[in-house]
Structure formats: structure tokens, C-alpha cells
């Protein structure tokens, strides 16, 4: 599961790293990205890698309304090629979701403790994402999740799929459309490659959104 993440900075530097020429976005930071918010997403459009603002929470193109009554901000890797909500997007509309970290919660007594999690060897990274376009007026996306690696298994039974930079082209390639082509990428991140630490419970409220959220709890 992944229902909050961080994009500490989206700027020309980040756009260059993701291989897009036009950011379509002014430089900004979001330390508490939540479902329904609009964030930059990288996709192939008309043969070119571009970044587009999309709303988090996928609305399938066949939906009668620009919203659904169930949660679509995460798509399980085990279901993404089978269930009607996901399978068209998994084959034809894959995307990269830029991030610098994500949050996950552990039950401690009567409260849940948030953890800040990010790859040790990547400042910016990409979640494996899928997207769809509803009636040519609304772009929405979902983050693909998988089973946890050794670090994440101590916190949660799911984790987002984090793609290595050398996997980005493969994930985005429009020519790859079968389950056999794509499924090998939907695996847990390597063991011992994530940094995890406790952060303030202020993360729980979306209204809190500043750099203090990512400071290790012991330093506050």
C-alpha cells in the first residue's frame, strides 16, 4: 500500500533526469502528497517522453463518471493484468511517478507511527504507475504495489514498486504489452537498499506540508 509520498522538489533538474523537455510545471515541493492531488507524471505521448499533471486515483476510461466509488490510488501487481479497472492501462498506459520518498505507518499501541522511506542510492526515483484518460478531459494515475522486501516487511505487507533508472525505458515502452513482457519489473525493491526512520505524526493530516515532516523524529 502507498497512500502518501514526497516529491521534495520538481524542477528543471528533475525534468532533465526523467528525460522530459517541457516540465509543464513551475518548480515546487510537496512533502505530503495524498490521493486526489495533482502531481507530475512521466509518460510516452505520441512517441515522446513528456510530463503531465495528473490526479492521483485512477478513473478508467469506461467509467460513467469522472470518479469511482472504490479506492484506485494503488493497483496490486498481482491483479493489474486481470481486473478490468487496471488491465487496459497496464498494457497501454504505463507511466513513471517521480518521488523522493514515501510514508508508511506501523501500529504502536493505540496510535499509528509514520515512517519516512526512500532508496539510499537515489535522490529522485520512480514508482511504477499506470494512468488513464477519461473522456479526453481528465488524466488520472495509480501506483502499482507488490509484496514487501526485508525492510518493508517489518512495517507493512505491501510496498510500492520502485523502478531502477535502467528500467524506465522498458516500463514506458509502448511496444511491450503482454504480461510476460512487463511482470518481471513488478518486484520488491532490493533488500538493504532503503532507509527508513520515524517522523512526526503531523504527516497524518494533509494540511501539514513542509520540510519538517521528513526530519527524523529523534531530531525534532
N, C-alpha and C positions, 0 to 999 in steps of 0.2 A: 504494500500500500504506500502511496505517496500523495499526501494532501496539502503539503506546504513545501515550498522550496525558496531558494535565494538566487537572485541574479544581481550580484553585488555591483556590477557596472555593465551597461550596454553602451558601447561607444564605437568609434571608427576602428579602434584596436580589436575589439571583439568581432566586428563585422569582417575585418581582414582575416582573422583566424578561421572564421567559418566560411570564408571564400565567397562572400557576397559583396557586391559593389555598392549597392544603394541600401542604406540602413532603414529607410522609411521611418526612422525613429530618432528623436533627439536623445542625447546622452541622458541616462537616468539610472537610478538604482532602486531595487525593490528587495527588501530584506525579509519579506513575509508574503510571498506570492500565494494566493489562495484560489480555489476553484471559482469560476465565473469572471476572474480578472482577465484582462487582455495583455498578452505578452508577445515578444518577438519569437517567431518560429521560422526555421530554415527549411525550405522545400525546393523541389525542382518544378519550375513552371515554364512551359514552352521551351524545354531543353536547357534552361538556365537556372543556376542556383540563386535563389533570392530569399530575402527575409520578409515575412509578412506578419502584421499584427493579427493574432487570433485569440479567441476566447477559450479559456480552459474549461472543458466539459463538452465532449463531442456530441453534436447533433447530426445523426445520419441524414444523408441527402433525401431519403424516402420518408422522413418524419413529416407528419401533417402540420406540426407546429415548430417554431424555432426554439424548442426546448423539449426535454424529455422528463418523465416522472421518476426516473431512477438515476442512480449515480453513474456518470460516464467519464469521470475525470481520470480513472485508471482503467486499463484493459489488461486482463490476465493473459500472459503469453500462451498458456495452455488453451485458451478459448479464442484467441484473436483470429484464427483462421477458420473457425467453425460458426461462431454466433453471428447472426445477421447484422447486429449493430456494428461489428468490427471488420468482418471479413473483406468487404469491398475496399475499405480504407487500407487494410493490411497489405493488400495486393497492389493497389494503385496509388495510394496517397500516404506514403511514409514520410516522416519529417524528423528533423533534429530539434530538440528543445534545449536551447542554451541555458546553462545554470552554473553556479559556483558552489552550491551546497544544497542539501535538503534536510528537513527535520523529521524525526520520528519520536514517538512517545512510549515510555515504559510506565506501567502501573506501579506506583510506590505508595503503599498504604491506601489512603482514600483519594490520593491525587495522582495525576499523571505527570511525569517528568520529561520535558522535551530534551532531545539530543540533537546537536548540530553535527552533520555528517558530510564529508567531502573526500574526494580522492587525494591522496598525499602528493601525487605526481602531476596533477593537472590544476591550473588555476581556473580555467573555463573547461567545462565538459558538456557532453550532450546526452540527454535522456533519449532513448528510442521512443519516438512518438508516431502516432497516426493522426490524420486530420480528415475532415470532410467539408464540403461546401453546400450549404443549404440554400436552394433557390437563387444561387448566384448573388447572395447578399450577406451571408454570414459564414465566416470561416471559424471552425472550432477544432480543438485537438484533445487528445488523451495521451497519458504517459503509460507505456507498457511496463508491467511489473512481472517479476519472476520469483523463484524461491531465493532465500537469503544465502549469502556467503557466511563464513565462520563468524565474522564480526557482527553482522546484522542479525544472525540467528539468536544472539543474546538479547536483542531488543524487540524484534518483530519476526513474524513468519513469512513476510514478503519484503521485497525491495524493488526499487525501480531498476530497469535495465539501463546500465551506463555503457555507452559505446566508446570504444577507443577511437582516437582520431583516424587511424588507418582503416577503420570500419565504416566511416561516414559515407564514403562514396558507394560502397556496396549496399548499405541500408537505403540510400536515396535512389539507387539505380532503377529507372522505370522499367528496364528490360527484365528485371528479376521479379517474378510474380507468383512463383509456386512456393508452397510450404517448405519444400526441400531446399530451395534457394535461401530462404530468409530465416528459418527457425534456428539454425546454428548460431546466429547472433544473439538470440534471446536467452542468455545465460547469466548467472550471477557474476558480479564483478570479482576479480581475482582476490583471493584471501590475502590478508595482511597489507592491503593497499589503501585502506580507508582510515581516516582519522575521525574519531567520534568523541564528543565531550558534551557534558551537561550545559544547558543555557537557561536563561531566565524563563519563567512561566509566562512572562509577558507575550511570548510568541503565541500563546493560546488565543489572544484577541487580535483579530485582523487590523484593528485600528492602530496597534503598535507597529511601527515600521521605520526603524532606524538602525544604525550600526551597533547600538548597544545590545541588540538581540543576539548577535553572533559572538559576543565576548564570553569566554569560558566562565561558568558560574562561580568558580573559586576566586576569580579576579574582580568580581563586582562588589 
